[in-house]
Amino acid sequence: MNTIEMQPKNLTRYGLLIFIGILIAITWLPITDHIADADIDAGFNRALVSFGIAKGLNMVISLLQSTQFSAQPLGVGIAISPGELLDPINDLVEQFSNVMLLATVAFGVQKILIGIGGHVLVKSLLSAFGVTAAWFVFKDRPVPFWLKNALILIVLVRLAVPAATVMSNSAYQVFLEPQYQASTAALNESSLQLEALKNTTQQPVAPTPQPEAAAPANDNWWSRTKAAVSNAVPASPSDFMQRVNTQVNGMNQRIQQIGEQVTRNVVSQIVVFLLQTLIFPIGLIWILYKTGTSLMYRAKD
């Protein structure tokens, strides 16, 4: 009867011993850091690509805002700046570039933390604390409180960041990669469309020419002057202004459409990097911490 009653306790004890042994073994495996480093480098490169796209969009939008749509009926200049509609979008793109810069910094911090956790001193401390805790568990003696806390802390330093990095990158590949690829391609396309629109605004609207006046029979300087002036004047000033209005309205609608596309895809990219660099890692580290403390504190005083 006593043997049966002791079985659950023995299973727990042996389970803790196996768990500590696995932790010590994983600590010294170089592949643990190599996989995490590769995932961080991939995320860092994605953040740099998005940061470059943001700076490119910002430059194109700024140039478009400084470009004027010009028309010169009868030598009278008309200048319109449709790029001013992009002011809110330009502000959003600037904030997007700041977020991407922070994302690159976050990946860099993760890489440094993995380097610290992979130092031989940290590995040695984890192994020493783990062997000591295993000895207490094997002898069926209570593990000291300070040793539990020290082991949990050193495990978090050594393994939590690499594990969270690998798992968050796996989550990215499963759930977020299609969204990232689609939004990146769309932002590149929007940049090209804005560039083409900038070139369009630099082309002045030419007035509708009227049929050339025939040269009179008595060709003299006055007759030639009258014919030249007649050919330079638009056939219909109202028709010319209608053409200008139609082109400006079409350009405004196009700018609004591109602005909506940029907004949607910028927000999509921010969500992707917010999840991968902040929410996923913190959530996974918290889960690992709770799991580790739950297992270690089974060895009650």
C-alpha positions in Angstrom: 0.0 0.0 0.0 2.8 2.3 0.8 4.5 1.5 -2.5 1.4 2.5 -4.4 1.0 5.7 -2.5 4.6 6.7 -3.3 4.2 6.1 -7.0 2.8 9.6 -8.0 5.6 11.3 -5.9 8.2 9.1 -7.6 6.9 9.9 -11.0 7.0 13.6 -10.3 10.6 13.3 -8.9 11.8 11.3 -11.9 10.0 13.7 -14.3 11.8 16.7 -12.7 15.1 14.8 -13.0 14.5 14.2 -16.7 13.4 17.8 -17.2 16.6 19.2 -15.6 18.7 16.8 -17.7 17.1 17.9 -20.9 17.6 21.6 -20.0 21.3 21.0 -19.3 21.7 19.1 -22.6 19.9 21.8 -24.6 22.1 24.4 -23.0 25.2 23.1 -24.6 23.8 22.3 -28.0 25.1 25.0 -30.5 22.1 24.4 -32.8 20.0 26.1 -30.2 21.7 29.5 -30.9 22.2 28.9 -34.6 18.5 28.4 -35.4 17.6 31.5 -33.3 20.3 33.6 -35.0 19.1 32.6 -38.4 15.5 33.6 -37.5 16.6 36.9 -36.1 18.7 37.7 -39.2 15.6 36.9 -41.4 13.4 39.2 -39.4 16.1 41.9 -39.3 16.3 41.8 -43.1 12.6 42.0 -43.4 12.5 45.0 -41.2 15.2 46.7 -43.2 13.3 46.1 -46.4 10.2 47.7 -45.0 12.2 50.6 -43.6 13.7 51.2 -47.1 10.2 51.0 -48.6 9.0 53.6 -46.0 11.8 56.0 -46.8 11.3 55.6 -50.5 7.6 56.3 -50.2 8.4 59.3 -48.0 10.7 60.7 -50.6 8.3 60.2 -53.5 5.4 61.8 -51.6 7.5 64.8 -50.6 8.5 65.3 -54.2 4.9 65.0 -55.3 3.8 67.5 -52.7 6.3 70.0 -54.0 5.3 69.5 -57.6 2.7 71.7 -59.2 0.2 70.9 -61.9 0.5 73.8 -64.4 -1.6 75.2 -67.2 -1.0 78.4 -69.2 -4.1 79.5 -71.2 -3.3 82.8 -73.0 0.0 83.0 -71.2 -1.7 83.2 -67.8 -0.2 80.6 -65.5 -2.4 78.3 -63.4 -0.6 76.2 -60.7 -2.3 73.5 -58.6 -0.6 71.3 -56.0 -2.7 68.0 -55.8 0.1 66.4 -53.8 -1.1 68.3 -50.7 -3.8 65.7 -50.4 -1.0 63.3 -49.3 -0.1 65.2 -46.2 -1.8 62.7 -43.8 -0.4 59.8 -45.7 3.1 61.3 -45.5 2.7 61.6 -41.8 1.7 58.0 -41.5 4.6 56.8 -43.7 7.0 58.8 -41.4 5.6 57.0 -38.4 5.8 53.7 -40.3 9.5 54.3 -40.9 10.0 55.0 -37.2 8.2 51.7 -36.3 10.4 49.8 -38.7 13.5 51.4 -37.2 12.4 50.2 -33.8 11.7 46.8 -35.2 15.3 46.5 -36.4 16.5 47.7 -33.0 14.3 45.0 -31.4 15.8 42.3 -33.5 19.3 43.6 -32.7 18.5 43.5 -29.0 17.3 39.9 -29.3 20.5 38.9 -31.0 22.6 40.5 -28.3 20.5 38.7 -25.6 21.0 35.4 -27.4 24.8 36.1 -27.5 24.8 36.8 -23.7 22.8 33.6 -23.0 25.1 31.6 -25.1 28.2 32.6 -23.2 30.1 29.8 -21.6 29.7 31.4 -18.1 25.9 31.3 -18.4 26.0 27.7 -19.6 28.2 26.7 -16.8 26.0 28.4 -14.2 22.9 26.7 -15.5 24.6 23.3 -15.5 25.9 23.8 -11.9 22.5 25.0 -10.6 20.7 22.2 -12.5 23.0 19.5 -11.2 22.6 20.8 -7.7 18.8 21.0 -7.9 18.8 17.5 -9.4 20.8 16.2 -6.5 18.2 17.6 -4.0 15.4 16.1 -6.1 17.1 12.7 -6.4 17.7 12.6 -2.6 14.0 13.5 -2.1 15.0 16.5 -0.2 13.4 20.0 -0.6 15.2 22.2 -3.1 16.2 25.5 -1.4 14.1 28.5 -2.4 17.1 30.5 -3.6 18.2 27.6 -5.8 14.8 27.4 -7.5 14.8 31.1 -8.2 18.4 31.1 -9.4 17.7 28.1 -11.7 14.6 29.7 -13.2 16.4 33.0 -13.8 19.4 31.4 -15.5 17.1 29.2 -17.6 15.3 32.3 -18.8 18.5 34.1 -19.6 19.9 31.1 -21.5 16.9 29.6 -23.3 13.8 31.8 -23.1 14.9 34.3 -25.8 16.1 31.7 -28.3 13.0 29.6 -27.7 10.7 32.6 -28.0 12.5 33.8 -31.2 12.2 30.4 -32.9 8.5 30.0 -31.9 7.6 33.5 -32.9 9.3 33.1 -36.3 7.4 29.8 -36.8 4.2 31.7 -36.0 5.2 34.4 -38.5 5.8 31.8 -41.2 2.4 30.1 -40.6 0.1 33.1 -40.0 1.8 36.4 -41.0 4.1 35.7 -44.0 1.4 35.9 -46.7 0.2 39.2 -45.3 3.7 40.6 -45.1 4.5 39.5 -48.7 1.3 40.9 -50.1 1.6 44.3 -48.3 5.3 44.6 -49.3 4.4 44.1 -53.0 1.5 46.5 -52.7 3.7 49.2 -51.2 6.3 48.9 -53.9 3.5 49.2 -56.5 2.1 52.3 -54.8 5.5 53.9 -54.8 5.8 53.3 -58.6 2.3 54.7 -59.1 3.1 57.9 -57.1 6.3 58.3 -59.2 4.3 58.0 -62.4 1.8 60.5 -61.0 4.6 62.9 -60.2 5.8 62.8 -63.8 2.2 63.5 -65.0 1.9 66.6 -62.9 5.0 68.1 -64.5 3.4 68.1 -67.9 1.4 71.3 -68.6 -2.0 71.1 -70.1 -1.9 72.3 -73.6 -4.9 74.3 -74.9 -7.0 72.8 -77.6 -5.6 74.3 -80.8 -8.0 75.8 -83.3 -7.7 75.2 -87.0 -4.9 77.2 -88.4 -6.0 80.4 -90.2 -5.2 80.4 -93.8 -2.7 83.0 -94.9 -4.4 85.8 -96.8 -3.6 86.6 -100.4 -2.0 89.9 -99.6 0.6 88.4 -97.3 2.3 91.1 -95.2 3.6 91.4 -91.6 0.2 92.5 -90.2 -1.6 89.6 -91.8 1.1 87.1 -90.6 0.9 88.5 -87.0 -2.9 88.2 -86.9 -2.7 84.6 -88.1 -0.1 83.7 -85.5 -2.1 85.2 -82.6 -5.3 83.5 -83.9 -3.6 80.1 -83.9 -2.2 80.6 -80.4 -5.5 81.4 -78.8 -7.6 78.4 -77.6 -10.6 77.7 -79.7 -12.7 77.6 -76.6 -11.4 78.9 -73.3 -14.3 77.2 -71.4 -13.5 73.9 -73.1 -9.8 74.3 -72.1 -10.8 75.0 -68.4 -13.1 72.0 -68.4 -10.2 69.8 -69.6 -8.0 71.2 -66.8 -10.8 70.6 -64.2 -11.3 67.1 -65.5 -7.6 66.2 -65.3 -7.2 67.7 -61.8 -10.2 65.8 -60.5 -9.0 62.6 -62.0 -5.6 63.2 -60.4 -7.2 63.9 -57.0 -9.2 60.7 -57.2 -6.1 58.7 -58.2 -4.2 60.2 -55.2 -7.0 59.3 -52.9 -7.0 55.7 -54.1 -3.3 55.3 -53.8 -3.4 56.9 -50.3 -6.0 54.4 -49.2 -3.9 51.5 -50.5 -0.8 52.9 -48.7 -2.7 53.3 -45.5 -4.1 49.8 -45.6 -0.7 48.2 -46.3 1.3 50.3 -43.9 -1.1 49.3 -41.1 -0.8 45.7 -42.2 3.0 45.8 -42.0 2.9 47.5 -38.5 0.7 44.7 -37.2 3.0 42.0 -38.6 6.1 43.5 -36.9 4.3 44.4 -33.7 3.2 40.8 -33.3 6.6 39.3 -34.2 8.9 41.6 -32.2 6.7 42.4 -29.1 3.5 40.4 -28.6 4.6 36.9 -29.6 8.0 37.0 -27.8 6.6 38.5 -24.6 3.7 36.1 -24.6 5.9 33.1 -25.2 8.5 34.1 -22.6 5.6 34.5 -20.1 4.3 31.0 -20.9 7.8 29.5 -20.6 8.3 31.2 -17.3 5.0 30.0 -15.9 5.7 26.4 -17.1 9.2 26.4 -15.6 8.0 27.8 -12.2 5.2 25.2 -12.2 7.6 22.4 -12.8 10.3 23.6 -10.4 7.9 24.3 -7.5 6.6 20.8 -7.6 9.7 20.1 -5.5 8.0 21.6 -2.4 9.8 22.4 0.7 
